Amino acid sequence: MVRVRAVNMDMANQSDPIPALGVTATDTIEVSDKTIPELDISYFFTPNWAAELVLTYPQKHDVTLVNNGTRTALGTFKHLPPVLSLQYHFKPGAKFQPYAGLGVNYTKISSVKLAAGAQPLELEGHSTGLAFNLGADYHLQDNMYLNVDIKKVQLRSDVLANGAVVSKAKLDPLLVGVGIGWRF
């Protein structure tokens, strides 16, 4: 099965304060939410079990420091977040086909352009974490399906200044996607 989806990426935006930058415990570092295109390929081993590989291109995000309602741009970074999951499809062959999956996410972080004032910041170059998903395919006609999919992905990165870890960012996006699939 091949699917194309529009996916809304809603970031968790939790981070430790960065004392060296004067960030207090009430301040937050926010990474922009966005809607992205996605392609996935599923291979069915049996009518119930499938492996799904989710692909997209590197996504650019804005990073902002929020301090007592004041927003200060820190810069941007890109990430490439492929996910490989094992899924169980509960009702193969039915019109409505729900599924659940568990997998792994490997995110490559690149093009980091972050600074707080004159202090340049870096992000750890990669992240590996679990991915959980629930979804359903609705059979429209022939081999065409409407798809709705929700994933929660672990995406974490250390924030570095001069090579030293100054914070830990927990981005853990919630991905809500809608698309069309074709089964071959």
WOHU-V756357 format. One record per run of one state. SS is the DSSP state (a for helix, b for strand, c for the rest). FROM is the first residue (numbers start at 1). LEN is the number of residues. If there is no record, write none. Layout:
ss:from:len
SS:FROM:LEN
SS:FROM:LEN
This chain:
ss:from:len
c:1:1
b:2:9
c:11:3
b:14:2
c:16:3
a:19:3
c:22:6
b:28:4
c:32:2
b:34:11
c:45:4
b:49:7
c:56:3
b:59:9
c:68:2
b:70:20
c:90:6
b:96:21
c:117:2
b:119:5
c:124:2
b:126:16
c:142:2
b:144:10
c:154:2
b:156:6
c:162:2
b:164:7
c:171:3
b:174:9
c:183:2
